[in-house]
Amino acid sequence: MANHLQSKKRIRQSAKRKARNGSLKSWTRKSIIQLRAAIDAGDLAPAEEALKVAVKNLDKSVTKNVMKKKTASRTISRLTLAVNKLR
């Protein structure tokens, strides 16, 4: 256990950050799963709506330093290509 005030504060901060990052990762994963389900079903309109939500969540996770920029970019590209194949 930490003895110094600064160490205790850092533990509190990292716990908050971990909770926030976990929820953002969860939202992002759920939106990608919903998009892939819409793609598998072959529905264009719900897939396009789910793509908007997924891209928004991926971009947000990059700005919050939860995910690396190129990883999110690659994921967005692959999901967009999958939706475009439905057209």
Backbone hydrogen bonds in HBPLUS format (Angstrom, degrees):
<---DONOR---> <-ACCEPTOR-->    atom                        ^
c    i                          cat <-CA-CA->   ^        H-A-AA   ^      H-
h    n   atom  resd res      DA  || num        DHA   H-A  angle D-A-AA Bond
n    s   type  num  typ     dist DA aas  dist angle  dist       angle   num
A0008-LYS N   A0004-HIS O   3.06 MM   4  6.38 156.1  2.11 150.9 157.6     1
A0009-LYS N   A0005-LEU O   2.92 MM   4  6.20 155.0  1.98 150.1 157.3     2
A0010-ARG N   A0006-GLN O   2.94 MM   4  6.17 158.2  1.99 146.9 152.4     3
A0011-ILE N   A0007-SER O   3.05 MM   4  6.29 150.0  2.14 143.9 151.6     4
A0012-ARG N   A0008-LYS O   3.06 MM   4  6.39 156.0  2.12 146.4 152.4     5
A0013-GLN N   A0009-LYS O   2.85 MM   4  6.14 162.3  1.89 155.3 160.4     6
A0014-SER N   A0010-ARG O   2.89 MM   4  6.02 161.4  1.92 147.0 152.0     7
A0015-ALA N   A0011-ILE O   3.05 MM   4  6.20 148.6  2.16 142.0 150.2     8
A0016-LYS N   A0012-ARG O   3.08 MM   4  6.38 157.5  2.13 149.5 154.9     9
A0017-ARG N   A0013-GLN O   2.92 MM   4  6.16 164.8  1.94 152.8 157.3    10
A0018-LYS N   A0014-SER O   2.87 MM   4  5.94 154.6  1.94 142.1 149.0    11
A0019-ALA N   A0015-ALA O   3.09 MM   4  6.29 157.2  2.14 144.8 150.1    12
A0020-ARG N   A0016-LYS O   2.98 MM   4  6.25 162.6  2.01 152.4 157.3    13
A0021-ASN N   A0017-ARG O   2.82 MM   4  5.97 166.9  1.84 153.9 157.9    14
A0022-GLY N   A0018-LYS O   2.91 MM   4  5.94 153.2  1.99 141.7 149.5    15
A0023-SER N   A0019-ALA O   3.08 MM   4  6.29 156.5  2.13 146.5 151.6    16
A0024-LEU N   A0020-ARG O   3.08 MM   4  6.31 157.2  2.13 146.9 153.3    17
A0025-LYS N   A0021-ASN O   2.89 MM   4  6.08 158.4  1.94 149.8 155.7    18
A0026-SER N   A0022-GLY O   2.96 MM   4  6.09 153.5  2.03 142.0 149.6    19
A0027-TRP N   A0023-SER O   2.94 MM   4  6.21 161.3  1.98 149.5 153.5    20
A0028-THR N   A0024-LEU O   3.01 MM   4  6.18 162.0  2.05 146.9 152.0    21
A0029-ARG N   A0025-LYS O   2.88 MM   4  6.09 164.7  1.91 151.5 155.7    22
A0030-LYS N   A0026-SER O   2.90 MM   4  6.09 163.8  1.92 153.8 158.2    23
A0031-SER N   A0027-TRP O   2.97 MM   4  6.16 157.7  2.02 148.7 154.5    24
A0032-ILE N   A0028-THR O   3.06 MM   4  6.30 153.1  2.13 148.8 156.0    25
A0033-ILE N   A0029-ARG O   2.93 MM   4  6.18 157.4  1.98 150.8 157.3    26
A0034-GLN N   A0030-LYS O   2.93 MM   4  6.15 159.0  1.97 149.8 155.1    27
A0035-LEU N   A0031-SER O   3.01 MM   4  6.17 151.1  2.09 139.0 147.0    28
A0036-ARG N   A0032-ILE O   2.91 MM   4  6.16 161.9  1.94 151.4 155.9    29
A0037-ALA N   A0033-ILE O   2.96 MM   4  6.17 148.0  2.07 144.2 153.2    30
A0038-ALA N   A0034-GLN O   3.03 MM   4  6.29 153.5  2.10 143.9 150.5    31
A0039-ILE N   A0035-LEU O   2.91 MM   4  6.21 151.4  2.00 149.2 157.8    32
A0040-ASP N   A0036-ARG O   2.89 MM   4  6.07 159.7  1.93 145.3 150.6    33
A0041-ALA N   A0037-ALA O   2.98 MM   4  6.17 143.6  2.11 140.6 150.4    34
A0042-GLY N   A0038-ALA O   3.13 MM   4  6.31 123.1  2.47 131.7 145.4    35
A0043-ASP N   A0038-ALA O   3.30 MM   5  5.81 149.7  2.40 164.4 164.0    36
A0042-GLY N   A0039-ILE O   3.00 MM   3  5.04 138.4  2.17  97.4 109.9    37
A0047-ALA N   A0043-ASP O   3.30 MM   4  6.10 142.4  2.45 129.2 139.5    38
A0048-GLU N   A0044-LEU O   2.90 MM   4  6.15 152.5  1.98 154.5 161.4    39
A0049-GLU N   A0045-ALA O   3.13 MM   4  6.43 159.1  2.18 151.8 157.0    40
A0050-ALA N   A0046-PRO O   2.90 MM   4  6.03 159.5  1.94 145.0 151.1    41
A0051-LEU N   A0047-ALA O   2.83 MM   4  5.97 141.8  1.97 140.1 151.0    42
A0052-LYS N   A0048-GLU O   3.15 MM   4  6.43 152.9  2.23 143.1 148.5    43
A0053-VAL N   A0049-GLU O   3.23 MM   4  6.59 159.3  2.28 147.7 152.5    44
A0054-ALA N   A0050-ALA O   2.89 MM   4  6.07 160.3  1.93 148.1 154.0    45
A0055-VAL N   A0051-LEU O   2.87 MM   4  6.00 166.1  1.89 155.2 158.4    46
A0056-LYS N   A0052-LYS O   3.03 MM   4  6.15 158.5  2.08 143.3 149.6    47
A0057-ASN N   A0053-VAL O   2.96 MM   4  6.20 160.2  2.00 149.6 154.7    48
A0058-LEU N   A0054-ALA O   2.85 MM   4  6.06 158.6  1.90 150.8 157.2    49
A0059-ASP N   A0055-VAL O   2.90 MM   4  6.05 163.2  1.93 151.3 155.7    50
A0060-LYS N   A0056-LYS O   2.98 MM   4  6.14 154.4  2.04 144.5 152.0    51
A0061-SER N   A0057-ASN O   2.94 MM   4  6.13 152.5  2.02 144.6 151.8    52
A0062-VAL N   A0058-LEU O   3.11 MM   4  6.40 138.1  2.29 140.4 151.1    53
A0062-VAL N   A0059-ASP O   3.20 MM   3  5.13 127.7  2.49  91.8 105.3    54
A0063-THR N   A0059-ASP O   3.07 MM   4  6.41 159.3  2.12 149.4 154.2    55
A0064-LYS N   A0060-LYS O   3.03 MM   4  6.24 141.0  2.19 144.9 155.3    56
A0066-VAL N   A0061-SER O   2.81 MM   5  5.07 158.7  1.85 167.7 167.0    57
A0067-MET N   A0061-SER O   3.23 MM   6  5.63 149.6  2.33 123.7 122.9    58
A0065-ASN N   A0062-VAL O   3.07 MM   3  5.05 161.8  2.10 107.3 110.9    59
A0072-ALA N   A0068-LYS O   3.12 MM   4  6.40 163.5  2.15 155.1 159.0    60
A0073-SER N   A0069-LYS O   2.94 MM   4  6.16 157.8  1.99 147.6 154.6    61
A0074-ARG N   A0070-LYS O   2.92 MM   4  6.00 158.3  1.97 142.6 147.8    62
A0075-THR N   A0071-THR O   3.01 MM   4  6.22 158.1  2.06 146.5 152.6    63
A0076-ILE N   A0072-ALA O   2.86 MM   4  6.06 164.0  1.89 154.1 158.3    64
A0077-SER N   A0073-SER O   2.95 MM   4  6.10 159.6  1.99 146.3 152.1    65
A0078-ARG N   A0074-ARG O   3.02 MM   4  6.24 161.8  2.05 148.9 153.1    66
A0079-LEU N   A0075-THR O   2.96 MM   4  6.14 160.8  1.99 152.1 157.5    67
A0080-THR N   A0076-ILE O   2.89 MM   4  6.00 158.5  1.94 150.1 156.3    68
A0081-LEU N   A0077-SER O   2.99 MM   4  6.19 158.5  2.04 148.2 153.8    69
A0082-ALA N   A0078-ARG O   3.06 MM   4  6.26 152.1  2.14 141.2 148.7    70
A0083-VAL N   A0079-LEU O   3.00 MM   4  6.31 151.6  2.09 146.7 153.9    71
A0084-ASN N   A0080-THR O   2.90 MM   4  6.10 156.1  1.95 149.2 156.4    72
A0085-LYS N   A0081-LEU O   3.05 MM   4  6.28 134.8  2.27 140.6 151.3    73
A0086-LEU N   A0083-VAL O   3.05 MM   3  5.44 147.3  2.16 106.4 116.0    74
A0087-ARG N   A0084-ASN O   3.22 MM   3  5.47 149.8  2.32 103.6 111.8    75
